[in-house]
Amino acid sequence: MKSYHHGNLKEELTRAACILCERDGYTKLSIRRLAKESNVSQTAPYRHFKTKECVYAAVAEEGFNKIGMITYFDPTKKISKQHLIENCKKYINFGLRNANTYDLMFGTAVGNFSNYPSLLEAANSSYANLVTNLSRLTGETEEVISAKCITIWSVVHGLVGILRKAEMVGDDIDKDLGGPISKAQDISENLMPYLDNVMTGIIENRTML
């Protein structure tokens, strides 16, 4: 059985939980499997995770922290529309490459985030980064920035879903028939130009509330 330095068992359990979640899906993640994966006693994880939802919350928090890190932009540097577009692409790529974790983050397996303060903070901070950066770019009122940010988030979040479906379908579709999946595959092949068009439209919209 592994020997841990005092205080780092929770980190190891969380790391193992993230691996299990992404490998097998969060529905198959249990405290029993977590203990086995970490090579500790069946009771050891309960010192840090009272319920399975607590494990889910820890994995979701790690996911939000990763999104926050890859989309973070130094507030002391000049920001441009291109930076926002690139961050949108990074967000989408995270959702595509970490599908099971992403499903846990935005699904209903973790109930009220307020029950997990560090998770709530992680979830809010990545969105707050978008708000800050867009505000710096456009200098618009808080009300307009809020409306634009929720629109941007809705677009990239929705794209994760339809692009995942497009990947699943792959070549098993006749593009001549058209339809949303065909269009999604076109977007996947030309993601940056598509994001440029969409983001430009949102950013330059002067009437959005």
URRAGI-V154310 format. One record per run of one state. SS is the DSSP state (H for helix, E for strand, - for the rest). FROM is the first residue (numbers start at 1). TO is the last residue. If there is no record, write none. Layout:
[[SS	FROM	TO] [SS	FROM	TO]]
This chain:
[[-	1	8] [H	9	24] [-	25	25] [H	26	28] [-	29	30] [H	31	38] [-	39	43] [H	44	47] [-	48	51] [H	52	71] [-	72	80] [H	81	97] [-	98	98] [H	99	106] [-	107	112] [H	113	115] [-	116	116] [H	117	138] [-	139	141] [H	142	169] [-	170	174] [H	175	177] [-	178	179] [H	180	189] [-	190	190] [H	191	204] [-	205	209]]
